[in-house]
Amino acid sequence: MSESIQLIPNGSLITATPEEGRQLAVKMARLIIKATQPDAAIRERLRPLYAEDPALLIAIGQTVAIEFTTIAAANNCWKKADQLK
């Protein structure tokens, strides 16, 4: 692979809010796909196949959920929901 992919953007899982955490989870899920299949042309060719396959779409959602769980843990569930307000 000619370019290095940083799988944890900015080197941190810490986010200010759960929404930012969710966005980071989506980004990380996309990065793992890019790392697994670094050829952009192949990824583009495969996109229509998984875009119409419900099982593959569910798998994508599961991947994001796993990443989000990791991020939430790193953020101590956003400091225990701001100490339960």
TACORNOR-V617198 format. One line per field, one symbol per residue. ss: DSSP state (2 for helix, 1 for strand, 0 for the rest). burial: I if it has 16 or more other ideal C-beta (glycine too) atoms within 10 Angstrom, else O. A space follows every 10 residues. Layout:
ss=???
burial=???
This chain:
ss=0000000022 2000000222 2222222222 2222220002 2222222222 2002222222 2222222222 2222022222 22220
burial=OOOOOOOOOO OOIOIOOOOO IIOIIOOIIO IOOOOOOOOO OOOOOOOOOO OOOOOOOOOI OOIIOOIIOI IIOOIOOOOO OOOOO
